[in-house]
Amino acid sequence: MMVLRCVLTVEPSITASEIVKLAFQTLHELKLELPDSEYCLLYSNKKLADKVPLTDEPFTLEAYKAFIGKPYQQLTLYIREEVIIRESFVNQMDFKPKMKQ
């Protein structure tokens, strides 16, 4: 798995999809190309960042900061191919532990 660090300066109201778009613009400006695919934003625990944790509120940086409850200068979030996330979720749902006999 390739890991690239991309530092972004953003407004608090930015959404997950806007962060992904801005990251790709920045990487493109640096002449770094990623596979043509759909991507999504992940929290540092590798969970999908589409909503603020423990809520149904759509992700914004401002809402995530409020959820964390402490000041920050920098947050680390991840971008991953959406198909990999979906496959991982499906594989977890299909997992059926075997019963001991």
SVG drawing of the C-alpha trace seen along z (x, -y; Angstrom):
<svg xmlns="http://www.w3.org/2000/svg" viewBox="-28 -29 33 61">
<polyline fill="none" stroke="black" stroke-width="0.4" points="0.0,0.0 1.4,-3.4 1.2,-6.2 1.6,-9.8 1.4,-12.7 -0.5,-15.7 -0.8,-18.8 -3.9,-20.9 -5.0,-24.2 -8.8,-24.3 -11.8,-26.1 -13.6,-24.5 -16.8,-23.9 -15.1,-21.6 -16.8,-18.3 -15.3,-14.8 -15.8,-14.9 -14.3,-18.4 -11.2,-17.2 -10.8,-14.3 -11.2,-16.6 -8.7,-19.1 -6.1,-16.4 -6.3,-15.1 -5.9,-18.6 -2.8,-19.0 -1.3,-15.7 -1.9,-16.5 -0.1,-19.8 2.8,-17.8 2.7,-15.6 1.7,-12.5 -1.0,-10.4 -3.3,-7.9 -5.2,-5.1 -8.4,-6.3 -11.0,-5.2 -13.5,-6.6 -11.9,-7.5 -13.3,-8.2 -12.0,-9.8 -11.2,-7.7 -10.5,-8.5 -7.2,-7.5 -8.9,-4.3 -9.6,-3.5 -13.4,-3.9 -15.3,-5.8 -15.5,-9.5 -18.9,-10.2 -20.5,-11.1 -19.3,-12.6 -18.6,-9.6 -21.5,-8.4 -23.9,-10.7 -25.9,-10.9 -24.4,-14.4 -22.6,-14.6 -18.8,-15.0 -17.4,-18.5 -14.0,-19.3 -15.7,-21.7 -18.1,-19.1 -15.3,-16.5 -13.2,-19.0 -16.2,-19.6 -16.6,-15.8 -12.9,-15.5 -13.4,-18.2 -9.9,-19.6 -7.9,-22.2 -5.8,-20.9 -3.3,-22.3 -3.3,-19.2 -5.4,-16.2 -4.4,-13.1 -7.1,-11.6 -6.7,-9.1 -8.0,-8.7 -8.6,-5.2 -10.1,-3.6 -13.9,-3.3 -14.0,0.2 -11.5,1.5 -13.5,0.2 -16.7,1.8 -15.0,5.1 -13.6,5.1 -17.1,4.3 -18.7,7.1 -16.0,9.6 -16.7,8.7 -20.4,9.2 -19.9,12.6 -17.7,13.9 -19.3,16.8 -17.3,18.3 -17.2,22.1 -18.7,23.9 -16.5,26.4 -17.6,30.0"/>
</svg>
